[in-house]
Amino acid sequence: MMSRKSKIRTLDLSTPRESATLEDRALRPAQKRLLKGFLSLQDIDCRRANGKCSFFDRLAEQRIVWRELLELELQSMRGHI
């Protein structure tokens, strides 16, 4: 299962300050997108563990992963210009 403490996770989504919630924090747009994607994938992972993963969950999972892969590719290309 995915978790915020996963060693693979490199989303720069540090633990929020005690006085602030995730909604109150000033996150960059990329961080917001990654957080939303991470939470969606975590939800899909929970449904999969319970045997309730639907076709639409798999499509959403693929869309999230491909979106981030394409973004990484764009960042890589911008860095080499």
C-alpha positions as CSV (number, residue, x, y, z in Angstrom):
1,M,0.0,0.0,0.0
2,M,1.1,3.5,-0.6
3,S,1.8,5.8,2.3
4,R,3.1,9.3,2.9
5,K,6.3,7.8,4.5
6,S,7.1,5.6,1.5
7,K,10.8,5.8,0.5
8,I,9.8,6.0,-3.1
9,R,7.6,9.1,-2.6
10,T,9.5,12.2,-3.6
11,L,6.7,14.7,-3.9
12,D,8.0,17.3,-1.5
13,L,4.8,17.1,0.5
14,S,6.2,17.5,3.9
15,T,4.0,17.1,7.0
16,P,1.9,20.2,7.5
17,R,2.6,22.5,10.4
18,E,0.5,21.7,13.5
19,S,-1.6,24.9,13.1
20,A,-2.3,24.4,9.4
21,T,-4.3,21.9,7.4
22,L,-3.4,20.8,3.9
23,E,-6.0,23.2,2.5
24,D,-4.7,26.2,4.5
25,R,-1.1,25.7,3.4
26,A,0.3,27.7,0.5
27,L,1.2,24.9,-1.9
28,R,2.6,25.4,-5.4
29,P,0.3,24.3,-8.2
30,A,2.5,21.3,-8.9
31,Q,2.4,20.3,-5.3
32,K,-1.4,20.6,-5.2
33,R,-1.7,18.4,-8.4
34,L,0.7,15.8,-6.9
35,L,-1.1,15.8,-3.6
36,K,-4.5,15.3,-5.3
37,G,-3.0,12.6,-7.5
38,F,-1.3,10.9,-4.6
39,L,-4.5,10.9,-2.5
40,S,-6.5,9.5,-5.5
41,L,-4.0,6.7,-6.0
42,Q,-4.0,5.9,-2.3
43,D,-7.8,5.6,-2.5
44,I,-7.7,3.4,-5.5
45,D,-5.0,1.3,-3.8
46,C,-7.3,0.8,-0.8
47,R,-10.2,-0.2,-3.0
48,R,-7.9,-2.6,-4.8
49,A,-6.9,-4.2,-1.5
50,N,-10.5,-4.7,-0.7
51,G,-11.3,-6.3,-4.1
52,K,-13.4,-3.3,-5.2
53,C,-11.2,-1.8,-7.9
54,S,-13.3,-0.9,-10.9
55,F,-12.4,-0.4,-14.5
56,F,-12.8,3.3,-14.0
57,D,-10.4,3.2,-11.1
58,R,-7.8,1.6,-13.4
59,L,-8.4,4.3,-16.0
60,A,-8.0,7.0,-13.4
61,E,-4.8,5.4,-12.1
62,Q,-3.4,5.3,-15.7
63,R,-4.4,8.9,-16.3
64,I,-2.7,10.1,-13.2
65,V,0.5,8.2,-13.8
66,W,0.8,9.2,-17.5
67,R,0.1,12.9,-16.6
68,E,3.0,12.9,-14.2
69,L,5.3,11.0,-16.6
70,L,4.6,13.5,-19.3
71,E,5.2,16.4,-16.9
72,L,8.6,14.9,-16.0
73,E,9.4,14.5,-19.7
74,L,8.6,18.2,-20.3
75,Q,10.7,19.2,-17.3
76,S,13.6,17.2,-18.7
77,M,13.3,18.7,-22.1
78,R,13.1,22.3,-20.7
79,G,16.3,21.6,-18.7
80,H,18.2,20.7,-21.9
81,I,17.3,23.8,-23.9
